């Protein structure tokens, strides 16, 4: 039920993150572990569409960007 997710911080004494937000970030993380970075990026971006202030999704996208940049620089500089 949507109301459980919305008020679970009060009713269940759990974190303030939505179950949907946590699920999308977890799926993205799983795709990172499978080295399917574009799929991971899609899930993180989907998360941000619904939860624009999701620090988990923002951090994950920064991680993907930084590791892609490092990988590209390594290919260029050998």
Protein Blocks (a to p, Z undefined) as FASTA:
>chain_A
ZZlmmmmmmmnopafbdfklmmmmmmmmmmmmnopaklmmmmmmmmmmmmmmlmklmmmm
mmmmmmmmmmmmmmmnZZ
